[in-house]
């Protein structure tokens, strides 16, 4: 009887963290409650297949584009948030900011978010045009905006 009780207790201890664990942030982005128009998630992606990098850097443009926060970026690095982003095209610069010592960004972008929304290295831009392409260092939208 004691062995069976001990086994059940151990089994429950193993199951509780699984039940309480939060889903990866990219799973939350798939939820109807977390998609634009109110929220848009950006993620670090693998450029070989454009899949989300599990545990990678990510950001959230929320409150209809009034606030942007990003996490797990390179500390002390300048990033630029782009709307209507396109390699080889003219991009709308919504804001530029340097990450803090934790690799975090908190900013209030300008303009109305449309099309592709990317967070890129500021050093990869000259004005609003790309001069370098380092997609492993960028965050890309989860869903493209209309």
N, C-alpha and C positions, 0 to 999 in steps of 0.2 A: 504494500500500500504506500509506504514512504517513497519508494522508487517511482511509482506512478505519479504521485503528487509532485515530486521534485521534477520529473520530466515535464509535466504540465506547466509548472512555474517557469522552467527554463524556456519552453516553447513560447509562452506568453511574453517573456522578456525579449525574445528575438523578434516577435511580431509587432510589438508596440512601436519601436522606432520606424518600422516600415509604414505603419498606419499614420503616424504623426509627421512623417517626413514631407516637406513641401516639394511640389513638383519643380523641375527645372524651370527657370524663368521663361524659356522659349515655349514651354507648354502653356504657361499663362497667357502668352501673346496670342495663342490660337483661340482663346476664349472670346466669345462674343462680347463679354463685358470689358475686355481690355484692348479692343481694336479701335482704330480711329473711327469716328471723328474725335472722340475724347482722348484716346491714348494711341501712340504708335511706338512699338519697340524696335530698337536697332541692335544688331548683334555683330560680333566678330564672326566672320564666315571663312570657310576653307575655299579659296578661289579655284581649286581643281574641280569642285562639284557644287559650290555655293551652299553647302550645308552649314548649319549653325555649329560653331565650335563649342562643344560641351564644356562648361566651366570657364568660357572665355569672357572677354570684356563685353559689356552691354550698356545700353542706354534707353531712356524712356522720354519721349516727347509727349507731354501730357497737357491737360487743360486746354485743348484746342490750339496747341502750339505756343502757349504762353510760357511754359517752363520746360527746360531740358536738363536732365541729370544723366550722368554716365559714370560707370564704375569699372575698376580693374584695368584702367589704361596705364600707360607709361607715365610715372610721376615727373613733374616739371617739364612737360612737353606741350607745345602749342598745337591746338586742334581748331579746325574750322567746321562749322555746321553748314551744310549746303542743302538748299531746296532745288528741285528740278535738276538734280545732279546728273551729269553725263560726262564721260570721258570724251574730250575733243569738242565739247560744247561750251556754251556760256552758262555758268552756274550762278544762282542767286545765293549770296553769302548772308546767312541768317545770324551769324555771330562767330566770334573768335575768342578763345579763352585758353589759359594755361592750366593744366591739371595741378592739383595740390600734391602734397607729399604722399598721399594715399592713392594717387592716380584717379581722383574723382573730379568731376565737373558739375557745377551748378550754374546755370545761366538762364537768362530771359532772351530768347531769340527775337528777331524782328521779322516782319512779313508774315504771310500766310503760307503754311506748308502745303506744297503740291508736288505731284510726281514722285520721283525718287528722292529720299532723304538720306544723306550720308554724313558721317563725321569723319573727316580726313585730316591728315597731317598738314598743318599750315605751310610747312616748308615744301610741300608738293604742289603748291599753287603759286601762280604769279597773277596777282589781282584775282579774277574769278575764273582763271583758266588753269588746267592741270599742266605742269611741266615735268612731273614724275608720277609714277604709278606704283604704289606699295600697298596693294589691297589687304595684305595680312595685318596691316597696321590700322585699318579702317573699321568703322561700324557701318553696316548696311541695313536698310529698312527690312522689316519682316514682311510687310505688305506695302505695295506701291499705292500711293494716293492718287485719286482721280484728278 
